[in-house]
Amino acid sequence: MKVILLENVRKVGSIGEIIDVKRGFARNYLIAQKKALFASKENIKEVEKIKTELNKKDQDKKNQAKAIDEKIKNKEFTIRKLSTENKELYGSVKPTEISKILKDNEKIEINPSMIQPLKEIKSLGTFKVNLNIHPEIQSQINIKVEAQEESQ
């Protein structure tokens, strides 16, 4: 299925590009998230007209992403979780928890789908986590998992 991209999408293409993708990806992700339009003649003409405006919006998003990156790059955030005697967690630290900590500590809202731990966080210690803030900007933070003291 041919679509026209309205945003830069990592590993897919850039603004105004007409690409051929699988129907499900186009319908369920690109078009649903307003990242692309079906490639009809009318839509192609429309995108050509608003291409500069789209580039400007993308540049604004990129500048915001750079600001966020500067603010949190290589910072360490602490999460307290219940753990066993051999330093393993009951459950694991999920991207939603990391997103909540970023919001509470730094007042930065990052969608959990943009958060990618390098490996699953299932024990105590320090872990590196990648943040895909913008298709062209990636940041990395450290998550330190500490034992939560059990109240008796």
Backbone as CSV, one residue per row, in Angstrom:
resi,resn,N_x,N_y,N_z,CA_x,CA_y,CA_z,C_x,C_y,C_z
1,MET,0.842,-1.180,0.000,0.000,0.000,0.000,0.888,1.245,0.000
2,LYS,0.614,2.170,-0.882,1.415,3.384,-0.975,0.831,4.469,-0.067
3,VAL,1.733,5.086,0.733,1.332,6.179,1.617,2.343,7.318,1.503
4,ILE,1.891,8.518,1.915,2.767,9.688,1.946,3.030,9.995,3.417
5,LEU,4.293,10.115,3.789,4.633,10.386,5.186,4.433,11.855,5.526
6,LEU,3.805,12.095,6.692,3.602,13.453,7.192,4.616,13.799,8.274
7,GLU,5.403,12.798,8.698,6.421,12.966,9.736,7.635,12.145,9.341
8,ASN,8.772,12.466,9.949,9.935,11.593,9.803,9.688,10.387,10.702
9,VAL,9.768,9.196,10.144,9.565,7.972,10.915,10.837,7.141,10.807
10,ARG,11.424,6.813,11.968,12.685,6.069,12.006,12.554,4.744,11.244
11,LYS,13.544,4.481,10.418,13.661,3.245,9.626,12.543,3.081,8.593
12,VAL,11.757,4.155,8.344,10.691,4.072,7.351,10.910,5.115,6.256
13,GLY,11.033,6.391,6.650,11.242,7.432,5.659,11.090,8.815,6.258
14,SER,11.162,9.832,5.383,11.069,11.209,5.863,9.841,11.906,5.276
15,ILE,9.585,13.109,5.753,8.401,13.884,5.385,8.242,14.004,3.869
16,GLY,7.004,13.787,3.404,6.682,13.964,1.997,7.054,12.795,1.110
17,GLU,7.740,11.817,1.656,8.162,10.655,0.884,6.968,9.740,0.626
18,ILE,6.894,9.208,-0.583,5.857,8.237,-0.900,6.504,6.862,-0.799
19,ILE,5.991,6.057,0.127,6.598,4.747,0.370,5.557,3.642,0.228
20,ASP,6.048,2.442,0.019,5.191,1.283,-0.091,5.362,0.458,1.179
21,VAL,4.293,0.312,1.953,4.349,-0.463,3.196,3.211,-1.475,3.209
22,LYS,3.296,-2.408,4.145,2.229,-3.399,4.267,0.949,-2.706,4.712
23,ARG,-0.160,-3.221,4.230,-1.475,-2.624,4.478,-1.766,-2.459,5.977
24,GLY,-1.474,-3.474,6.777,-1.748,-3.416,8.215,-0.938,-2.339,8.903
25,PHE,0.358,-2.228,8.544,1.234,-1.203,9.129,0.709,0.178,8.776
26,ALA,0.296,0.350,7.524,-0.223,1.645,7.080,-1.509,1.996,7.829
27,ARG,-2.450,1.055,7.839,-3.762,1.339,8.430,-3.711,1.439,9.951
28,ASN,-3.042,0.500,10.591,-3.077,0.421,12.052,-2.090,1.344,12.747
29,TYR,-1.020,1.736,12.063,-0.029,2.580,12.734,0.107,3.935,12.054
30,LEU,0.590,3.948,10.820,0.905,5.228,10.164,-0.317,6.135,10.014
31,ILE,-1.391,5.618,9.467,-2.576,6.453,9.239,-3.300,6.713,10.564
32,ALA,-3.399,5.700,11.418,-4.077,5.857,12.714,-3.382,6.896,13.595
33,GLN,-2.036,6.969,13.543,-1.272,7.926,14.351,-1.055,9.260,13.615
34,LYS,-1.711,9.408,12.469,-1.598,10.619,11.635,-0.149,10.911,11.236
35,LYS,0.595,9.846,10.961,1.972,9.989,10.500,2.031,9.873,8.980
36,ALA,0.907,9.458,8.359,0.885,9.280,6.907,-0.536,9.412,6.375
37,LEU,-0.623,9.622,5.060,-1.898,9.656,4.345,-1.844,8.646,3.209
38,PHE,-3.005,8.120,2.814,-3.079,7.243,1.655,-2.610,8.038,0.434
39,ALA,-1.821,7.427,-0.421,-1.196,8.149,-1.539,-2.126,8.276,-2.745
40,SER,-3.163,9.124,-2.640,-4.017,9.428,-3.785,-3.469,10.686,-4.463
41,LYS,-3.919,10.966,-5.683,-3.415,12.147,-6.401,-3.711,13.435,-5.630
42,GLU,-4.908,13.514,-5.036,-5.281,14.712,-4.272,-4.367,14.884,-3.049
43,ASN,-4.139,13.783,-2.324,-3.289,13.852,-1.133,-1.849,14.218,-1.483
44,ILE,-1.350,13.714,-2.607,0.017,14.036,-3.035,0.133,15.544,-3.279
45,LYS,-0.851,16.131,-3.965,-0.844,17.579,-4.227,-0.931,18.355,-2.908
46,GLU,-1.783,17.896,-2.010,-1.971,18.548,-0.709,-0.675,18.544,0.099
47,VAL,0.005,17.399,0.137,1.250,17.282,0.909,2.338,18.163,0.302
48,GLU,2.398,18.259,-1.019,3.383,19.141,-1.668,3.185,20.587,-1.210
49,LYS,1.922,21.000,-1.061,1.623,22.367,-0.628,2.076,22.612,0.814
50,ILE,1.830,21.633,1.692,2.100,21.855,3.120,3.433,21.267,3.583
51,LYS,4.274,20.877,2.642,5.548,20.234,2.985,6.437,21.140,3.847
52,THR,6.535,22.417,3.512,7.390,23.330,4.293,6.851,23.491,5.716
53,GLU,5.517,23.547,5.834,4.891,23.658,7.150,5.191,22.408,7.991
54,LEU,5.113,21.236,7.355,5.403,19.983,8.052,6.870,19.946,8.491
55,ASN,7.770,20.410,7.622,9.189,20.445,7.982,9.427,21.370,9.176
56,LYS,8.713,22.488,9.212,8.852,23.431,10.320,8.370,22.786,11.624
57,LYS,7.211,22.095,11.571,6.692,21.400,12.756,7.674,20.348,13.232
58,ASP,8.251,19.605,12.294,9.210,18.564,12.650,10.449,19.182,13.294
59,GLN,10.879,20.328,12.788,12.038,21.017,13.359,11.743,21.463,14.795
60,ASP,10.507,21.932,15.030,10.104,22.317,16.388,10.146,21.119,17.326
61,LYS,9.606,19.981,16.854,9.625,18.755,17.666,11.056,18.332,17.947
62,LYS,11.925,18.484,16.938,13.330,18.100,17.088,14.008,18.988,18.141
63,ASN,13.710,20.299,18.112,14.286,21.226,19.091,13.815,20.899,20.505
64,GLN,12.520,20.545,20.651,12.004,20.141,21.958,12.717,18.873,22.424
65,ALA,12.900,17.930,21.511,13.572,16.668,21.842,15.011,16.925,22.273
66,LYS,15.688,17.873,21.602,17.065,18.217,21.987,17.104,18.797,23.392
67,ALA,16.126,19.640,23.715,16.059,20.248,25.046,15.858,19.171,26.112
68,ILE,14.964,18.228,25.844,14.727,17.118,26.777,15.996,16.296,26.923
69,ASP,16.660,16.025,25.794,17.890,15.233,25.793,18.951,15.904,26.673
70,GLU,19.126,17.211,26.515,20.116,17.939,27.315,19.785,17.872,28.807
71,LYS,18.493,17.914,29.120,18.053,17.947,30.506,18.280,16.612,31.223
72,ILE,18.085,15.489,30.509,18.130,14.190,31.192,19.289,13.289,30.787
73,LYS,20.083,13.689,29.823,21.158,12.824,29.314,22.070,12.326,30.447
74,ASN,22.258,11.024,30.495,23.141,10.341,31.450,22.806,10.600,32.923
75,LYS,21.577,11.026,33.202,21.167,11.190,34.595,20.786,9.833,35.162
76,GLU,20.772,9.764,36.492,20.400,8.512,37.146,19.119,8.728,37.944
77,PHE,18.165,7.839,37.768,16.898,7.897,38.483,16.774,6.636,39.334
78,THR,16.227,6.791,40.534,16.146,5.667,41.467,14.710,5.173,41.590
79,ILE,14.572,3.854,41.550,13.282,3.205,41.746,13.439,2.249,42.926
80,ARG,12.484,2.279,43.848,12.515,1.346,44.981,11.455,0.273,44.747
81,LYS,11.902,-0.998,44.803,10.997,-2.133,44.573,11.246,-3.199,45.630
82,LEU,10.227,-3.987,45.893,10.377,-5.124,46.795,11.255,-6.174,46.123
83,SER,12.161,-6.778,46.915,13.052,-7.772,46.330,13.246,-8.948,47.272
84,THR,13.752,-10.043,46.715,14.045,-11.237,47.505,15.419,-11.080,48.138
85,GLU,15.817,-12.072,48.944,17.128,-12.015,49.603,18.274,-12.047,48.586
86,ASN,18.067,-12.735,47.453,19.144,-12.828,46.462,19.045,-11.729,45.390
87,LYS,18.529,-10.576,45.800,18.523,-9.345,44.995,17.705,-9.413,43.705
88,GLU,16.738,-10.306,43.635,15.845,-10.340,42.482,14.539,-9.650,42.846
89,LEU,13.931,-9.010,41.858,12.701,-8.265,42.104,11.480,-9.170,41.992
90,TYR,10.435,-8.804,42.730,9.131,-9.417,42.506,8.545,-8.688,41.307
91,GLY,8.608,-9.284,40.125,8.185,-8.609,38.907,9.378,-7.922,38.270
92,SER,9.133,-6.885,37.477,10.227,-6.152,36.842,9.855,-4.678,36.734
93,VAL,10.829,-3.864,36.359,10.584,-2.433,36.171,10.148,-2.239,34.719
94,LYS,8.957,-1.717,34.531,8.374,-1.547,33.200,8.581,-0.111,32.700
95,PRO,8.527,0.090,31.366,8.640,1.445,30.815,7.621,2.429,31.390
96,THR,6.423,1.955,31.752,5.424,2.863,32.333,5.915,3.442,33.661
97,GLU,6.613,2.618,34.471,7.158,3.115,35.745,8.265,4.135,35.498
98,ILE,9.107,3.866,34.498,10.198,4.794,34.162,9.600,6.118,33.685
99,SER,8.549,6.037,32.861,7.871,7.231,32.370,7.306,8.053,33.525
100,LYS,6.719,7.377,34.521,6.143,8.064,35.686,7.241,8.756,36.492
101,ILE,8.378,8.103,36.659,9.485,8.709,37.413,10.021,9.950,36.694
102,LEU,10.149,9.880,35.365,10.601,11.046,34.594,9.612,12.201,34.759
103,LYS,8.325,11.879,34.759,7.310,12.920,34.914,7.377,13.533,36.310
104,ASP,7.516,12.686,37.347,7.560,13.183,38.727,8.822,13.987,39.014
105,ASN,9.988,13.479,38.595,11.265,14.114,38.938,11.632,15.282,38.041
106,GLU,11.423,15.141,36.739,11.909,16.149,35.789,10.790,16.921,35.080
107,LYS,9.538,16.575,35.367,8.384,17.214,34.703,8.442,17.028,33.181
108,ILE,8.910,15.843,32.762,9.017,15.533,31.333,8.086,14.372,31.036
109,GLU,7.206,14.567,30.046,6.306,13.479,29.671,6.889,12.733,28.477
110,ILE,7.202,11.465,28.713,7.713,10.614,27.642,6.817,9.390,27.566
111,ASN,6.329,9.120,26.376,5.458,7.982,26.143,6.215,6.688,26.459
112,PRO,5.605,5.751,27.224,6.295,4.498,27.550,6.784,3.718,26.323
113,SER,6.130,3.892,25.177,6.573,3.180,23.972,7.914,3.705,23.457
114,MET,8.346,4.884,23.924,9.627,5.458,23.511,10.774,4.996,24.407
115,ILE,10.441,4.265,25.466,11.436,3.848,26.453,11.838,2.403,26.194
116,GLN,13.149,2.166,26.027,13.644,0.826,25.742,14.799,0.459,26.666
117,PRO,14.513,-0.334,27.712,15.626,-0.815,28.541,16.529,-1.713,27.690
118,LEU,17.858,-1.623,27.879,18.777,-2.444,27.090,18.600,-3.922,27.416
119,LYS,18.287,-4.211,28.683,17.897,-5.574,29.043,16.829,-5.466,30.120
120,GLU,16.074,-6.550,30.318,14.987,-6.505,31.286,15.499,-6.207,32.686
121,ILE,14.777,-5.349,33.387,15.189,-4.943,34.731,14.441,-5.826,35.734
122,LYS,15.128,-6.888,36.170,14.499,-7.849,37.075,15.266,-8.036,38.374
123,SER,16.311,-7.244,38.599,17.090,-7.383,39.829,17.547,-6.007,40.309
124,LEU,18.145,-5.970,41.485,18.665,-4.710,42.012,19.927,-4.334,41.252
125,GLY,20.210,-3.045,41.152,21.424,-2.591,40.470,21.131,-1.398,39.578
126,THR,22.092,-1.066,38.725,21.947,0.071,37.812,21.844,-0.441,36.385
127,PHE,20.885,0.076,35.640,20.625,-0.378,34.279,20.568,0.815,33.335
128,LYS,21.071,0.626,32.126,20.994,1.667,31.097,19.675,1.520,30.346
129,VAL,19.057,2.675,30.031,17.780,2.685,29.324,17.866,3.702,28.184
130,ASN,17.484,3.278,26.975,17.449,4.182,25.823,16.090,4.854,25.734
131,LEU,16.094,6.143,25.370,14.863,6.889,25.135,14.867,7.372,23.696
132,ASN,13.867,6.961,22.917,13.738,7.417,21.535,12.823,8.643,21.537
133,ILE,13.422,9.808,21.793,12.637,11.029,21.955,12.122,11.544,20.604
134,HIS,12.892,11.356,19.563,12.587,11.851,18.209,13.253,10.868,17.263
135,PRO,12.728,10.711,16.034,13.379,9.757,15.117,14.886,9.977,14.943
136,GLU,15.359,11.211,15.136,16.786,11.486,14.948,17.537,11.660,16.273
137,ILE,16.811,11.660,17.390,17.454,11.916,18.679,17.162,10.789,19.670
138,GLN,18.247,10.167,20.138,18.140,9.143,21.172,18.907,9.620,22.386
139,SER,18.372,9.320,23.554,19.036,9.688,24.789,19.200,8.436,25.631
140,GLN,20.061,8.514,26.628,20.260,7.366,27.503,20.278,7.836,28.949
141,ILE,19.558,7.106,29.802,19.556,7.404,31.230,19.902,6.127,31.994
142,ASN,20.221,6.285,33.260,20.485,5.130,34.120,19.337,5.009,35.114
143,ILE,18.896,3.780,35.314,17.872,3.496,36.312,18.528,2.664,37.406
144,LYS,18.513,3.197,38.629,19.101,2.481,39.761,17.945,1.867,40.555
145,VAL,17.956,0.555,40.672,16.906,-0.151,41.393,17.420,-0.492,42.789
146,GLU,16.725,0.013,43.799,17.114,-0.226,45.187,16.037,-1.038,45.887
147,ALA,16.435,-1.731,46.952,15.484,-2.524,47.724,14.573,-1.591,48.515
148,GLN,13.311,-1.895,48.485,12.344,-1.115,49.273,12.292,-1.753,50.651
149,GLU,12.421,-0.941,51.672,12.371,-1.459,53.036,10.944,-1.908,53.348
150,GLU,10.831,-3.103,53.869,9.502,-3.619,54.192,9.078,-3.076,55.543
151,SER,7.850,-2.556,55.622,7.365,-2.005,56.889,6.752,-3.122,57.720
152,GLN,7.107,-3.138,59.010,6.610,-4.205,59.884,5.742,-3.652,60.975
